[in-house]
Amino acid sequence: MTTSRTGTSWLDGAVLYQIYPQSFADSDGDGIGDFAGITERLGHLSWLGVNTIWINPCFVSPFRDAGYDVSDYFRVAPRYGTDDDLAALVEAARGHGIRVLLDLVAGHTSDEHPWFLHSADDPSDHRYIWTDGGGPAPRGFVPSPGSRPGAYLPNFFESQPALNFGYAREKEGEPWRQPVDAEGPRANRAALCEIMDHWLRLGLAGFRVDMASSLVKDDPGLRETVRLWTELRGWLDRTHPEAVIMAEWGDPAVSVPAGFHVDFFLQFGGENDGLPMRSLWNNGQGTVLEHWDPLDCFFDAGGGGSPRPFIEAWREATSVIGGSGHVSLPTSNHDFARLACGARTREQLPAAFVLQMTWPTLPAIYYGDEIGMRYIPDLPDVEGSRLGPRYNRAGSRTPMQWDAGPNAGFSTAAADRLYLPLDPDPGRPDVATQRADPDSLLNLVRRLIALRAAAPELRGGGEVEILNDGFPFAYVRGGRYLVVVNPRREPAVLPLPRADLASARPVESGGVALDADSVKADAFSYGIFEYAAGP
């Protein structure tokens, strides 16, 4: 689709920060983070240079999937505060120059939502996907909990019934399938607009959309799903032209042309099932699905990985997207292991942030990654966090570590009342300690964000020239900045590919040096150099 980006041009300079609200900051001592806690900590985000935050689902929910099972889209969950508390957060963030996005769960609700309770007793209600009870239900359907015959289709867990956005095609023996223009799918598309309109009118800047590719069922090539989002984007541009929608899709070459302003490289998605992100970060020691092929990621000390899968996927996506939207590269997220995971040590993290902040993608920082919080293994299953024998999302959802005091400054509650246990490591990183240390990861990330803000050449959409896609990884941004990253434990040397680079001055450097003939990169090193481009 071709759309105007005038109202959303602010995205070009955005640095996104994801907040898992349960674990960010607890203001009232109940052990669970809340809106007021986020408001109290906005100074940290402003100091860091973040200008856009995305908050995971905060609506009324029974929390069988950490809030991704919504039972009321128009009220916030009491454990996070009130609508007024959210409004105060949005207003305070605006004062810091920070926009706030919420998480929209578009494809399903909780099985406690009034819509579903009504539908389970009324065969004429087609807001959800139901069989008619005329024969055995297809695999994966769940028997009706009400008086209605038949079974319903869940979208993820059984407690998350799929909203009916229609089927892209008919199937013999399944007469209950409805087309995308039937009454139920039309009602659900209208409901999404109503929900977005409600929150956007209260000052929110947009939404990250959960499972955005899952809406229309049996949709080869996702053609009807794309058509649905194109329709919704048209509505958004007409009614809220400065608002944005970001997709949890994992395939920017499809989702951005469909209408999303941003899509993320994720641990899943696309024809290669999330390989671009996993090939960078996933060392197989945190969240691992059994069907993933084992691989050596690029940011592994052994040096067996390569940046090429990421580079190729980025090139393919941007060749389709052009200037119509953004690809976002996150450090991690609430469903995936943190950068600091398993054998990866803190000294390996700076190089990862240098790549993220200098590559032509929209950077997304998961809360706590800026100080090197680690993935915590062997935690209990909390609010549906465990997805498999080697996949417990709780390890990436532990409380933010603000200082060296009790509960790391997250909460005044007793330790056993915290949403999740703290990192038990007595040497765990924290914001206060790192803020006082100019050589800390936190201060490096702050400087990188400031550099990105000051240098348009380093933002998304700028030119990139790859000089070496091995070790060290080296590239030029905008004809002005040379970036060198060596994520392995062995040093690396690269013959200087161009004479004009020899006089480049270091802007940020940790273990990388230039001379007249070569680039020398120590273990786990990084460097950003500015040079005068030739005529």
Secondary structure, 3 states (H helix, E strand, C coil): CCCCCHHHHHHHHCCEEEECHHHCCCCCCCCCCCHHHHHHCHHHHHHHCCCEEEECCCEECCCCCCCCCCCEEEEECHHHCCHHHHHHHHHHHHHCCCEEEEEEECCECCCCCHHHHHHCCCCCCCCECECCCCCCCCCCCEECCCCCCCEECECCCCCCEEECCCECCCCCCCCCCCECCCHHHHHHHHHHHHHHHHHHCCCCCEEEEECHHHCCECCHHHHHHHHHHHHHHHHHHHHCCCCEEEECCCCHHHHHHHCCCEEECCCCCCCCCCHHHHHHHCCCCCCCCCCCCCCCCCCCCCCCCCCHHHHHHHHHHHHHHCCCCEEEEECCECCECCCECCCCCHHHHHHHHHHHHHCCCEEEEECCHHHCCECCCCCCCCCCCEEECCEEHHHHCCCCCCCCCHHHHCCCCCHHHCCCCCCCCCCCCCHHHHHCCCCCHHHHHHHHHHHHHHCHHHCCCCCEEEEEECCCEEEEECCCEEEEEECCCCCEEEECCCHHHCCCEEEEEEEEEECCCEEEEEEEEEEEEECCCCC
